[in-house]
């Protein structure tokens, strides 16, 4: 079964630079922009958290993005 061409194209947020996504989040509280930042950087952040604080990696991961959300400006 053929796959529709639009499903193969990345969403528009995936093409934006990190600085643009952060600006959209801070100025317009764009949740999709923040979600794209988490999608891009989440795996690396989680790996670092697992190395530094293995027993609390999930909490540290959440704290990183909570602090980013609160202090993005």
C-alpha positions in Angstrom: 0.0 0.0 0.0 1.5 3.4 -1.0 2.3 5.9 1.7 0.9 9.4 1.2 3.7 11.9 0.3 2.7 14.3 3.1 3.4 11.6 5.7 7.0 11.4 4.5 7.6 15.2 4.9 8.8 16.5 8.3 6.4 18.7 10.2 7.1 22.5 9.8 8.4 22.6 13.4 11.1 20.1 12.6 12.6 22.5 10.1 12.8 25.5 12.4 16.0 26.4 14.2 16.2 25.9 18.0 16.4 29.7 18.6 13.2 30.2 16.5 11.4 27.5 18.5 12.5 29.0 21.8 11.4 32.5 20.6 8.0 31.2 19.7 7.6 29.5 23.0 8.7 32.6 25.0 6.7 35.1 23.0 3.5 33.2 22.1 3.6 30.3 24.6 3.6 27.9 21.6 3.4 24.4 23.1 4.2 22.8 19.8 7.5 24.7 19.7 8.4 23.5 23.2 7.4 19.9 22.3 9.7 20.0 19.3 12.6 21.2 21.5 11.9 18.3 23.9 11.7 15.9 21.0 15.0 17.1 19.6 17.0 17.3 22.8 15.2 15.0 25.2 17.1 11.8 24.3 20.5 13.4 24.9 19.4 15.1 28.1 18.0 11.8 29.4 21.3 10.0 28.6 23.3 12.6 30.5 20.9 12.4 33.5 21.2 8.6 33.5 25.0 8.9 33.6 25.1 11.6 36.3 22.3 10.6 38.6 21.1 7.0 37.6 18.8 6.6 40.5 17.0 9.9 39.8 17.4 10.2 36.0 13.7 10.7 35.2 13.3 13.4 37.9 16.4 15.2 36.6 15.2 15.0 33.0 11.9 16.5 34.0 13.6 19.2 36.1 15.8 20.2 33.1 12.8 20.9 30.9 10.7 22.4 33.7 13.5 24.9 34.3 13.7 25.6 30.6 10.0 26.3 30.5 10.1 28.6 33.5 13.2 30.5 32.6 13.1 30.4 28.8 13.2 34.2 28.5 
